């Protein structure tokens, strides 16, 4: 299973970015997909998640109302739309998928994409 992210970059405060994550491999066994971020000196935190089948979503309080997660199962891709970006959103963003292999849950990660928001 491979995850490839794209869409990071530099933006001024108040701007928008959309991150994409394409997964290849055993996509039929995916349970959920998500986005995490890690700022310098901080722990990695879950930003948003979505289940593959039902499309149920989770959005962290820190980004609620500004970020949206969505998926396109036909393209094995999920997205993070980030609006009204703030300098505190600056971090490396990682996509993640939770899937089942041999009856056990397994996590896979993308390589990370830098998002920098300037004030």
Secondary structure by P-SEA (a helix, b strand, c coil): cbbbbcbbbbbcccbbbbbbbbbccccccccccbbbbbccccccccccccccccccccccccccccbbbbbcccccbbbbbbcccccccccbbbbbbbbbcccbbbbbbccbbbbbbcc
